[in-house]
Amino acid sequence: MRLETLLVAFVPVSVTAFSFVSKLRPNQFSLEVRPQVMSRYRTGRASRPRTLRPLWMMSFGAGATDRYSWDETDKEVNVKARLPAWAKGKSVVLDMTNTHVKLFLKEEESTPIIEGDLRGAILMDGSYWTMETLDDNGKMLYLTLEKAPQLTGLGPWMGVVQGEKQVNSDYPEEDKAAEIAAMAHEEKKAQDAESGTPKHTGVVDEDGFCRDLLAVQAMSGAMVARQVPVNGNALFSAVAISKWFIESGEHPDASSPEIETIAKDLRQKTLDYLTKAYKENAPIYMSGEYMDARPFVAAQAKANSMADGDEYLQAMRDDTMWGGGGEVVGLTHVLKRPLHVYDLVSTGRRFGLRVIGRFGAPLYAKERPIHIVSTYARFPDLDPGSQSAEGNHYVALYPYEDVPEKNKGKL
């Protein structure tokens, strides 16, 4: 089926209008929130969370004060601040104009995280914050400031606000580890290729883990893909094995009857959620925004060449029907945790990942996210650049540190 793009504009429950972008194929999609001019920065709800780029790789500089660290590109300035474990999203206040910023916790207004005149002008509708819960139950706040176009390329800010005192400009060593490992691995592969060593010694191990580290564009660290059966239920199977790992700490057999049962149950619960929301025209939370369920489901039906939402919702209950954007959004609410979706890209001799969307954030940001990639049934048994434009499969993704030690040795 030929790929086309459907652009439908909605006015959601909140004050911000946005566009929904989907593809005809349910297995390959792009679902984005595109904020227009916003007026909610005094409450500072995130519209599209983003992880900081590795500071040590930034040519425009990086640094830190006693309250936060920052890095800079030609387009934006990114800030990262550690918050106390008790901090919640409603505690964060971002009071901002295009030349001034004050960021603080309501409980600690007298000691703001950042306050002062910015070192350059920013675009309000491209600046936002999000919060992440860390493994030690602490919190990390991320603030992105998009530089005004007239200043882009006219030189670095070399900081965030005027007069701030820099205490160091080093990127934390522990944050370099995964990125260094990925780079070293890829360098060795390149050397092996040049010396005549076969490019792949084995593309998938006996547990389904792919034998390649996948770097994520504009992010530090590396991910590892794990295959699931190619049977039309791949989206739900990939989510099922990830859910199992998060809840138990163990990686299950992806082809086991238990996982098949969980995947089928997730599909039905997702369709139950979407059907109920559709009948009530209830608001559905996506990525920092709400939209009415009926136009959302109707757009999914049209993108899949179906007559209406009722036909779409009934058809998607079939376990052989590929899941797509609508099901991803529904899954975030069934699981009550974020679902990060990636696209497969080729970068020369290797594959990499590009973030399509982080769904369910910041509503469920306190929960550990599940990662999946929209890819191809033959992946990774194909050469970078040879993949088709249309994906037809999903596989699970795990940060390198979550891969079992016995499988790491094969990367």
C-alpha positions as CSV (number, residue, x, y, z in Angstrom):
1,M,0.0,0.0,0.0
2,R,1.4,3.4,-1.0
3,L,2.4,5.7,1.9
4,E,0.7,9.0,2.2
5,T,0.5,11.6,4.9
6,L,-2.7,12.8,6.4
7,L,-2.7,16.1,8.2
8,V,-5.7,16.8,10.4
9,A,-5.9,19.9,12.6
10,F,-7.7,19.6,15.9
11,V,-8.6,22.0,18.8
12,P,-8.0,19.9,21.9
13,V,-9.4,20.4,25.4
14,S,-6.4,22.5,26.5
15,V,-5.6,26.0,25.2
16,T,-3.1,24.8,22.6
17,A,-4.1,23.7,19.1
18,F,-1.9,21.0,17.5
19,S,-1.7,18.8,14.4
20,F,-1.8,15.1,14.2
21,V,0.3,13.4,11.6
22,S,-0.3,9.7,10.6
23,K,0.6,7.4,7.8
24,L,-1.6,5.0,5.9
25,R,0.2,1.9,7.1
26,P,-0.8,1.3,10.8
27,N,2.6,-0.1,11.5
28,Q,4.5,2.9,10.4
29,F,3.5,6.3,11.8
30,S,4.5,9.7,13.1
31,L,2.5,11.2,15.8
32,E,3.6,14.7,16.9
33,V,2.5,17.5,19.1
34,R,3.3,20.8,17.4
35,P,2.6,23.6,19.9
36,Q,1.5,27.0,18.6
37,V,2.0,30.1,20.6
38,M,1.4,29.1,24.3
39,S,0.6,31.0,27.4
40,R,1.1,28.4,30.0
41,Y,4.7,28.9,31.0
42,R,3.9,30.1,34.5
43,T,2.9,26.5,35.2
44,G,5.5,25.0,33.0
45,R,3.9,21.8,31.8
46,A,6.2,20.0,29.3
47,S,5.0,19.8,25.7
48,R,7.7,17.4,24.3
49,P,10.3,16.0,26.6
50,R,13.9,15.7,25.5
51,T,17.1,14.3,26.9
52,L,20.2,16.5,26.9
53,R,22.8,15.9,24.2
54,P,26.2,14.6,25.6
55,L,27.9,17.7,26.9
56,W,31.4,16.6,26.1
57,M,30.5,16.4,22.4
58,M,29.1,19.9,22.1
59,S,31.3,22.3,20.1
60,F,29.3,25.3,21.4
61,G,30.3,24.6,24.9
62,A,29.0,23.3,28.2
63,G,29.3,24.2,31.9
64,A,27.7,24.1,35.3
65,T,26.9,26.3,38.2
66,D,26.1,25.1,41.8
67,R,22.4,24.6,40.8
68,Y,22.4,23.3,37.2
69,S,24.5,22.2,34.2
70,W,24.0,23.3,30.7
71,D,25.0,22.6,27.1
72,E,24.6,24.6,23.9
73,T,24.1,24.1,20.2
74,D,23.6,26.7,17.4
75,K,19.8,26.2,17.9
76,E,19.2,25.9,21.6
77,V,20.5,25.9,25.2
78,N,19.7,22.9,27.3
79,V,19.7,23.0,31.1
80,K,19.7,20.1,33.6
81,A,19.0,20.5,37.3
82,R,18.8,18.0,40.1
83,L,15.7,18.3,42.2
84,P,14.8,16.8,45.6
85,A,12.9,13.5,45.7
86,W,9.8,15.1,47.0
87,A,9.5,17.5,44.0
88,K,6.4,17.0,41.8
89,G,5.5,18.5,38.4
90,K,3.0,20.9,40.1
91,S,5.8,22.2,42.3
92,V,7.8,23.6,39.2
93,V,7.1,27.2,38.2
94,L,8.7,28.6,35.0
95,D,8.2,32.4,34.8
96,M,9.6,33.4,31.4
97,T,9.7,36.0,28.7
98,N,11.8,35.9,25.6
99,T,14.7,37.6,27.4
100,H,14.2,36.7,31.1
101,V,13.7,33.5,33.0
102,K,12.9,32.5,36.6
103,L,12.7,28.8,37.4
104,F,11.9,27.6,40.9
105,L,10.0,25.2,43.1
106,K,6.9,26.7,44.8
107,E,8.3,25.4,48.1
108,E,11.6,27.1,47.5
109,E,10.8,30.3,45.7
110,S,13.3,32.3,47.7
111,T,16.1,30.2,46.2
112,P,15.4,29.8,42.5
113,I,17.2,27.3,40.3
114,I,17.7,29.9,37.6
115,E,16.9,33.6,37.6
116,G,18.1,36.5,35.5
117,D,18.3,38.0,32.0
118,L,19.0,35.5,29.3
119,R,22.2,35.8,27.4
120,G,20.1,35.9,24.2
121,A,16.5,36.1,23.0
122,I,14.5,32.9,22.8
123,L,11.4,31.6,21.1
124,M,8.6,31.1,23.6
125,D,6.8,28.4,21.7
126,G,10.0,26.3,21.3
127,S,11.0,26.4,24.9
128,Y,9.8,23.9,27.5
129,W,10.7,21.7,30.5
130,T,10.1,18.1,31.6
131,M,11.0,16.1,34.7
132,E,12.4,12.6,35.0
133,T,12.5,10.2,38.1
134,L,16.0,8.7,38.6
135,D,16.9,5.3,39.8
136,D,17.7,6.6,43.3
137,N,14.1,8.2,43.4
138,G,15.6,11.7,42.9
139,K,14.3,14.0,40.2
140,M,16.0,15.6,37.2
141,L,14.5,18.6,35.5
142,Y,15.3,19.4,31.9
143,L,14.8,22.9,30.4
144,T,15.2,23.6,26.7
145,L,15.5,27.2,25.5
146,E,15.2,27.6,21.7
147,K,17.2,30.5,20.4
148,A,15.4,33.2,18.4
149,P,16.2,32.8,14.7
150,Q,17.9,36.2,14.3
151,L,20.5,35.1,16.9
152,T,21.1,31.6,15.6
153,G,24.6,31.2,14.3
154,L,25.8,34.6,15.6
155,G,28.0,33.0,18.3
156,P,27.6,31.0,21.4
157,W,25.8,32.2,24.6
158,M,28.5,30.5,26.8
159,G,26.0,30.2,29.6
160,V,22.3,30.6,30.4
161,V,21.8,33.9,32.2
162,Q,24.0,37.0,32.5
163,G,26.3,37.1,35.5
164,E,26.0,33.4,36.4
165,K,29.1,31.9,38.1
166,Q,30.5,28.8,36.4
167,V,31.9,26.2,38.7
168,N,33.1,23.6,36.1
169,S,32.7,22.7,32.5
170,D,33.2,18.9,32.8
171,Y,30.7,16.4,31.6
172,P,30.1,13.8,34.4
173,E,32.3,10.8,33.7
174,E,29.5,8.3,34.5
175,D,27.4,9.8,31.8
176,K,30.1,9.2,29.2
177,A,30.3,5.5,29.7
178,A,27.5,4.2,27.5
179,E,28.4,6.6,24.7
180,I,32.1,5.7,24.8
181,A,31.2,2.0,24.7
182,A,29.0,2.5,21.6
183,M,31.7,4.5,19.8
184,A,34.4,2.0,20.7
185,H,32.2,-0.9,19.4
186,E,31.5,0.9,16.1
187,E,35.2,1.8,15.7
188,K,36.1,-1.8,16.1
189,K,33.5,-2.9,13.5
190,A,34.9,-0.4,11.1
191,Q,38.4,-1.6,11.6
192,D,37.3,-5.2,11.2
193,A,35.6,-4.3,7.9
194,E,38.7,-2.7,6.6
195,S,40.8,-5.7,7.6
196,G,38.5,-8.1,5.8
197,T,36.8,-9.5,8.9
198,P,33.1,-10.3,8.1
199,K,30.8,-7.5,9.0
200,H,28.4,-9.7,11.1
201,T,29.5,-12.7,13.2
202,G,25.8,-13.3,14.0
203,V,23.0,-10.8,13.8
204,V,20.7,-12.1,16.5
205,D,21.8,-14.3,19.5
206,E,19.8,-17.3,20.8
207,D,17.8,-15.0,23.1
208,G,16.8,-12.6,20.3
209,F,19.1,-9.8,21.2
210,C,20.6,-8.1,18.2
211,R,24.4,-7.9,18.1
212,D,24.7,-4.2,17.4
213,L,24.6,-1.2,19.6
214,L,22.3,1.5,18.3
215,A,23.2,5.1,19.0
216,V,20.2,7.5,19.4
217,Q,20.4,10.7,17.4
218,A,21.0,13.8,19.7
219,M,21.2,11.6,22.8
220,S,23.9,10.0,24.9
221,G,24.0,6.2,25.5
222,A,23.1,3.3,23.3
223,M,20.2,0.9,22.9
224,V,20.0,-2.8,22.0
225,A,17.1,-4.3,20.0
226,R,15.4,-7.6,20.9
227,Q,13.4,-9.5,18.3
228,V,9.8,-10.7,18.8
229,P,7.7,-13.0,16.5
230,V,6.7,-11.5,13.2
231,N,3.0,-12.4,13.4
232,G,1.0,-9.1,13.2
233,N,1.0,-8.8,17.0
234,A,4.6,-7.5,17.2
235,L,3.7,-4.1,18.8
236,F,2.0,-5.8,21.7
237,S,4.6,-8.5,22.0
238,A,7.4,-6.0,22.1
239,V,5.6,-4.1,24.8
240,A,4.7,-7.3,26.7
241,I,8.4,-8.5,27.0
242,S,9.4,-5.0,28.1
243,K,6.6,-4.8,30.7
244,W,7.7,-8.2,32.0
245,F,11.3,-7.1,32.4
246,I,10.4,-3.8,34.1
247,E,8.1,-5.6,36.6
248,S,10.3,-8.7,37.3
249,G,13.8,-7.7,36.3
250,E,14.0,-10.8,34.1
251,H,14.0,-11.1,30.3
252,P,11.3,-13.7,29.3
253,D,11.2,-16.0,26.3
254,A,9.7,-13.7,23.6
255,S,8.0,-16.7,22.0
256,S,6.5,-18.2,25.1
257,P,2.8,-18.9,25.6
258,E,2.8,-16.5,28.6
259,I,4.0,-13.6,26.5
260,E,1.6,-14.4,23.7
261,T,-1.2,-14.3,26.3
262,I,-0.1,-11.0,27.7
263,A,0.3,-9.5,24.2
264,K,-3.3,-10.5,23.3
265,D,-4.6,-9.2,26.6
266,L,-2.8,-5.8,26.0
267,R,-4.4,-5.5,22.6
268,Q,-7.9,-6.1,23.9
269,K,-7.4,-3.7,26.9
270,T,-6.1,-1.1,24.5
271,L,-9.1,-1.4,22.2
272,D,-11.4,-1.4,25.3
273,Y,-9.8,1.9,26.3
274,L,-10.1,3.5,22.8
275,T,-13.6,2.2,22.3
276,K,-14.9,3.7,25.6
277,A,-13.1,7.0,24.9
278,Y,-14.6,7.0,21.4
279,K,-18.2,6.4,22.5
280,E,-17.9,9.2,25.2
281,N,-15.7,11.5,23.1
282,A,-13.5,11.7,26.1
283,P,-10.2,13.6,26.0
284,I,-7.2,11.5,25.2
285,Y,-3.8,12.5,26.6
286,M,-0.9,12.3,24.1
287,S,2.4,14.1,24.7
288,G,1.6,17.1,26.9
289,E,-1.8,17.7,25.2
290,Y,-5.3,16.4,25.2
291,M,-7.5,15.8,22.2
292,D,-11.1,14.5,21.7
293,A,-11.3,10.8,21.1
294,R,-13.8,10.9,18.2
295,P,-11.7,12.9,15.8
296,F,-8.6,11.0,17.0
297,V,-10.1,7.6,16.2
298,A,-11.7,8.9,13.0
299,A,-8.3,10.0,11.8
300,Q,-6.9,6.5,12.5
301,A,-9.8,4.9,10.5
302,K,-9.3,7.2,7.6
303,A,-5.5,6.6,7.6
304,N,-6.3,2.9,7.4
305,S,-8.9,3.2,4.6
306,M,-11.8,2.3,6.9
307,A,-15.2,3.8,6.8
308,D,-15.4,5.0,10.3
309,G,-14.2,4.7,13.9
310,D,-16.5,1.8,14.7
311,E,-15.0,-0.3,11.8
312,Y,-11.5,0.6,12.8
313,L,-12.0,-0.3,16.5
314,Q,-13.5,-3.6,15.6
315,A,-10.9,-4.5,13.0
316,M,-8.0,-3.7,15.4
317,R,-9.2,-6.4,17.8
318,D,-7.9,-9.0,15.4
319,D,-4.5,-10.3,16.6
320,T,-3.1,-10.3,13.0
321,M,-3.8,-6.6,12.5
322,W,-0.6,-4.4,12.8
323,G,-0.8,-1.9,15.6
324,G,0.1,1.7,15.0
325,G,-0.1,5.3,16.4
326,G,-3.6,4.9,17.8
327,E,-2.7,1.7,19.7
328,V,0.6,3.3,21.0
329,V,-1.4,6.2,22.5
330,G,-3.9,3.7,24.0
331,L,-1.2,1.5,25.4
332,T,0.3,4.4,27.4
333,H,-3.0,4.7,29.3
334,V,-3.5,1.0,29.8
335,L,0.0,0.6,31.2
336,K,0.0,4.1,32.8
337,R,3.6,4.6,31.8
338,P,5.4,6.4,28.9
339,L,6.0,4.6,25.6
340,H,9.0,5.9,23.7
341,V,8.9,5.1,20.0
342,Y,11.9,5.2,17.6
343,D,12.5,5.0,13.9
344,L,15.4,3.0,12.3
345,V,17.9,5.2,10.4
346,S,21.2,4.3,8.7
347,T,24.4,6.2,9.3
348,G,27.0,5.0,6.9
349,R,28.0,1.4,7.8
350,R,25.7,1.1,10.8
351,F,22.1,1.5,12.0
352,G,21.0,4.1,14.5
353,L,17.8,5.4,16.1
354,R,15.7,8.5,15.8
355,V,13.0,9.4,18.3
356,I,9.5,9.6,16.8
357,G,7.8,10.4,20.0
358,R,7.6,10.0,23.8
359,F,4.0,9.2,24.4
360,G,2.4,9.4,27.8
361,A,4.8,12.0,29.1
362,P,4.8,14.0,31.3
363,L,1.5,12.5,32.6
364,Y,3.1,9.2,33.5
365,A,6.7,10.5,33.7
366,K,7.3,9.1,37.1
367,E,7.1,5.6,35.7
368,R,9.9,3.9,33.8
369,P,9.3,4.1,30.0
370,I,9.1,1.2,27.6
371,H,11.1,1.6,24.4
372,I,10.2,0.2,21.0
373,V,11.4,0.7,17.4
374,S,9.3,0.7,14.2
375,T,11.4,-1.3,11.8
376,Y,11.4,-4.2,9.3
377,A,10.7,-7.9,9.6
378,R,14.2,-8.7,8.3
379,F,16.0,-6.4,10.7
380,P,18.9,-6.7,11.6
381,D,19.6,-9.1,8.8
382,L,20.0,-6.4,6.2
383,D,22.6,-3.8,5.3
384,P,22.2,-0.2,6.5
385,G,20.6,1.9,3.8
386,S,18.9,-1.1,2.1
387,Q,15.7,-0.9,4.3
388,S,12.5,0.2,2.6
389,A,10.7,3.4,3.3
390,E,7.8,1.5,5.0
391,G,8.3,-0.4,8.2
392,N,6.3,-3.6,8.9
393,H,7.5,-4.7,12.3
394,Y,8.2,-3.6,15.9
395,V,11.0,-4.8,18.2
396,A,11.7,-4.0,21.8
397,L,14.6,-1.7,22.8
398,Y,16.6,-1.7,26.0
399,P,19.3,0.6,27.3
400,Y,22.7,-1.2,27.2
401,E,22.8,-1.5,31.0
402,D,19.5,-3.5,31.0
403,V,20.9,-6.2,28.6
404,P,21.9,-9.4,30.5
405,E,25.6,-9.8,31.0
406,K,25.7,-13.1,29.0
407,N,24.2,-11.2,26.0
408,K,26.4,-8.1,26.4
409,G,29.4,-10.3,25.7
410,K,28.1,-10.9,22.2
411,L,27.9,-7.3,21.3
